[in-house]
Amino acid sequence: MDFLAPIIGTLGVGGLAGFAAGYALKKAVKFALFVFGALFILLQILAYHFPGMVHVDWGGLAHQGAQGAHSAGSYLWRVLTFNLPLGAGFVGGLALGLRKG
């Protein structure tokens, strides 16, 4: 049973790190969505009351946003899993942290 101690320790540390990262990530995404929603409402109010002054190219914004989201998600995953020997526990903990956060 002594051979299990390093494995359990590694999974535990990886799981805890994954949970913490997932929890923080979910909170950050919620805050970013709140800010995005508030800015959207503000832009719509300004566009409604000042139609000649404010014009938003929603098509261009959607295109740029989709490209940015894809590259940001890929970048975030590479950063979170870089040099991580605790991968199995980390992924499980990340999923749990995203769910509970």
HELIX and SHEET records of a PDB file:
HELIX    1   1 LEU A    4  HIS A   49  1                                  46    
HELIX    2   2 TRP A   58  THR A   81  1                                  24    
HELIX    3   3 GLY A   87  LYS A  100  1                                  14    
END                                                                             
